Amino acid sequence: MRYIRYACIAIFAIALIAIALANRELVMLKVLPQEAAGYFAMNPTIQLPLFVVIFLGIIVGLLVGFVWEWMREHAVRAEASRKAREIRKLEREVKRLKGEKHEGKDEVLALLDEAG
């Protein structure tokens, strides 16, 4: 199974390298469209290779997805935390009750020993 994972990683790496080599041309990224830039005094631009733009888009998409999923699962995590606290409380109560049970047993045995 480990070799299959390494093979998949290698294939993925080769594909990323091929994409990077095929898309080395510089592209100009602008913050605003040309029509909207007229309303503002500036329109910052940057030139990057196309593969960097592609990879950054993938990374930003993954990060947005992770954050979205983390926020969506907040209720599930809160419920799990509440149940874990309840379980710890009940375990402490069971331990306390078992301790009382053993103490009570000792008293009964002591009374039986005195009577007998």
C-alpha positions, 0 to 999 in steps of 0.5 A, a space after each residue: 500500500 505504501 508503494 501505491 501511495 508513493 507512486 500516486 505522489 510521484 505521478 502527481 509531482 510529474 503532472 505538476 512539473 509538466 504544468 509548470 513547464 508548459 505554462 512559464 509565460 508571464 501574465 499580468 495580474 491586475 487588481 481591478 478591471 480597466 473600466 473600474 480602474 478609471 474611478 481610482 487613482 491606481 490599479 496595482 499590477 504584478 507579472 507572474 508566470 502562469 503556473 504560479 497563478 494556477 497553483 496559487 488559485 488551487 491553494 487559495 481554493 483549498 484554504 477557503 474550502 478548509 475554513 468553510 468546512 471548519 465553520 460548517 462543522 462547528 455545531 458538531 464539534 461543540 456537541 462532541 465537546 459537550 458530550 465528552 464533558 458529560 462522560 467525564 462527569 458521569 465517570 467521576 460519579 461512577 468512581 465515587 459511587 463504587 468507592 461508597 459501595 466498597 466503604 459500605 461493604 466494609 461496614 457491613 462486614 465489620 458489623 457481622 464480625 462484631 455479631 459473630 
